[in-house]
Amino acid sequence: MKFSCCLFMTIVSFAGSANAVELRPIEVKTGTAGLINAPLSVANKGTEPMACHADLAHWYSTQLATVSPGTQSLVDLWFDPQDGTFALLNDKQEQMAVESLWCGIDGRAYETRAALLLDRSAVPTPRLVECAADNGKMVCR
């Protein structure tokens, strides 16, 4: 009983000293001023449809495209050379910071995904990534 009482008092003392989080407005960057267009084409060289996704800052994600076999899709990325951030623009032209890009077999995209590397150390140029399913996993080069 003595241990339970001491444990309870310890927890209560830590909880009482916790600070509340103050919520305040944040600046949302809009438009493409100061950004470099870094288009990424993703080609499906395999025989199964693939789905490509972006993981965005603040725990958001979005599906970018479903790419049929033998076709490709263009991802309109933007790069900020000041801080190395890649971004997508939403329908309000707000810059949505991209944490990662990946593609996988449609319907099982997450389990079969392959990462699409983003080089944040250099000014990007338009590029083509070719993907195909291999032994139940997506492989992209």
Salt bridges, closest charged atoms under 4 A:
GLU22 OE1 - ARG24 NH2 3.96
GLU48 OE1 - ARG108 NH2 3.85
ASP80 OD2 - LYS29 NZ 3.74
ASP83 OD2 - LYS29 NZ 3.87
GLU130 OE2 - LYS45 NZ 3.97
